[in-house]
Amino acid sequence: MTGDPRALPEAALEDVAYLSRSVNRVRILERLAEESHTRRGLMDATGVSRTTLGRILNELAERGWAERTTDGRYAATRTGEHVAAAFMPLVDRMATVRSLGEAADWLPASVHEVGLDAFRDATVHRPDPNAPLSFARELVDRIEDAGTVRTLTYLAPPEHSVAEVLHERIRDDGVSSEFVLAGGLTEYLVEDPERRGRWRESLEAGAVVYGYEGYISCNLFVIDGTVLVVNTSPEDGSPGAFVESDDPRVLEWADDLVACYRGEAERLDAGTFA
């Protein structure tokens, strides 16, 4: 492409628009990209009428995306397969953006490394604004049954709920735990005598804690195999809201994100909270 490097290729946008204007076009091309079909088989698989099917097949053939094979069946060309492979992930991601709504803003840019569509089946929890501690209660319930807890955060957990239950599970039950505390959170905890004593005991009981002084892209909890990404935007109208996902791709992304910050952080010992 020549000229303005920021210019959008209009022909490519027209191809996208051609597909996006018709669900039937997408269904037919997707089916043909999977395997060849007879005309009757395509009608049964897509629910498209004979007349509409014939028109779309002609259009796809004109674009070089589909062809009629020697045995009378219809199949996507190699170009058609590439088009379907490029278009369907876009549809999935746009569907995810729509299903997440404003919660898409709570996810950091790094989720694109795994693909936003990994959050397609995520649950968005939007607590009642009149019950700002509902997220804390949700965390308590989960921590009480947890086998492992990992946290990346610059926020101190609520003192008389999450912090106490988490400390008790680590001290009394040996729950596997790892924390990456960012943005001066360590210093804040050290200054509070009650919090300081609790964190010292947690470290002595086996908790693994790192101090990271820089900026982190989000606050998240990984409790067993579930990832919770917390909305911490002060201007947002959903205090204590969070996105929950059990998708293995999201779990892998969260593990990698924690590991990335952990690699640049300092491991703390009980003496830090002495």
TAGIPE-V138763 format. One line per field, one symbol per residue. ss: DSSP state (@ for helix, = for strand, . for the rest). A space follows every 10 residues. Layout:
ss = ???
This chain:
ss = .........@ @@@@@@@@@@ ..@@@@@@@@ @@@@..=.@@ @@@@@@...@ @@@@@@@@@@ @@...===.. ...===.@@@ @@@@@@@@@@ @@@@@@@@@@ @@@@@@..@@ @@@..@@@@. ..===..... ...@@@@@@@ @@@@...=== ===....... .@@@@@@@@@ @@@..===== ==..@@@@@@ @.@@@@@@@@ @@@@...=== ==......== ===..===== .......... .====..@@@ @@@@@@@@@@ @@@..===.@ @@@.
